[in-house]
Amino acid sequence: MAKYKVDSDLGLPAEILELLKVLDKADFFNDGLLVGSWAMLFYEEVLGIKYVLRTGDIDFALVPGILKEARAIDLEAEFKALGMEPVTDRETGLQKFLTDLYEVEFLVHRPGGREEVKMVRKFNVIAQAMPFIDILFIDPIEVEFAGCLIRIPRPEALFFQKLIVAQRRPQEWKKEKDLEQCGLLAGQLDIKVLEAMAGGYRMSKKTRYMIRESCKAIGFEPSHIILKDTVTKK
C-alpha cells in the first residue's frame, strides 16, 4: 500500500475535517475508503492533478464482506453528535447524513442483482449496495494529514471504476462529471499498474462495452483496460 504524508489540511472545511477525524478514531478506514470527488482533492496534493470540487456529496465505500461483521461502533450516534441529521428515504431505504452544505452516504459492493440497501451492523449505518465498488479496494492509498489517517482508492482503481460507472448513470450531468474525472486522471496513471489491475478483474461483455464507450469519450486507449476474452456476469 502506497503511503503519503500531507503537511496541510488541504483547505477542507472544519466540519469535514471533524468528520474524517471521527471516522479515523473509529478505525473506519480499516474497512472503508473516502471515494468519489473528494478523493480527487487528495490526488491534487500527491499527484499534482488540479480539480475543482463541485459537489457536496461525500461518499465512503465499505470493503466487501463487512456485512457479516458484528457491531463495533455506532457511527450514527457519532454523526448526530457532530450535528449531522440522519435521513432515510421511505421508498428506497437509502440513508444519508445531512448538514447544511453536505450529504454523507455509504456504499458497499454487491456482485450482481438489483441495487438495494444493506444494514452495516459494524458501524450502524445503511449503505447502498452497488456493483464495481470492489474495484476501489485494489491496492488503496493511505494518506496522513491534519492529525488523522485515511484511505482513498489508488488513482488507477478510481479511473477503472469510473469508466464503467459513467455509462450506468441515469443523469447525464453525473456521467459527464465521471468522464471529466477520468480525463484528468488519464495522464497521471501508471499504465502497467492499470493493466495488471484490469487483467485480474473478470468482466462481462456489457462491462467491456461500457469501458470502450468511456474510453472513446475521453480519448483513452481501451486496450490498457480490456485485456482478456474471459468474461463473467458482473
Secondary structure as UniProt FT lines:
FT   STRAND          3..6
FT   TURN            10..11
FT   HELIX           14..25
FT   TURN            26..27
FT   HELIX           28..30
FT   STRAND          32..35
FT   HELIX           37..47
FT   STRAND          57..62
FT   TURN            64..65
FT   HELIX           66..68
FT   HELIX           75..81
FT   TURN            82..83
FT   STRAND          85..88
FT   TURN            90..92
FT   STRAND          95..98
FT   STRAND          103..109
FT   STRAND          116..120
FT   TURN            121..124
FT   STRAND          125..130
FT   TURN            131..132
FT   HELIX           133..137
FT   STRAND          141..145
FT   TURN            146..147
FT   STRAND          148..152
FT   HELIX           155..166
FT   TURN            167..168
FT   HELIX           172..186
FT   TURN            187..188
FT   HELIX           191..199
FT   HELIX           205..218
FT   HELIX           222..224
//
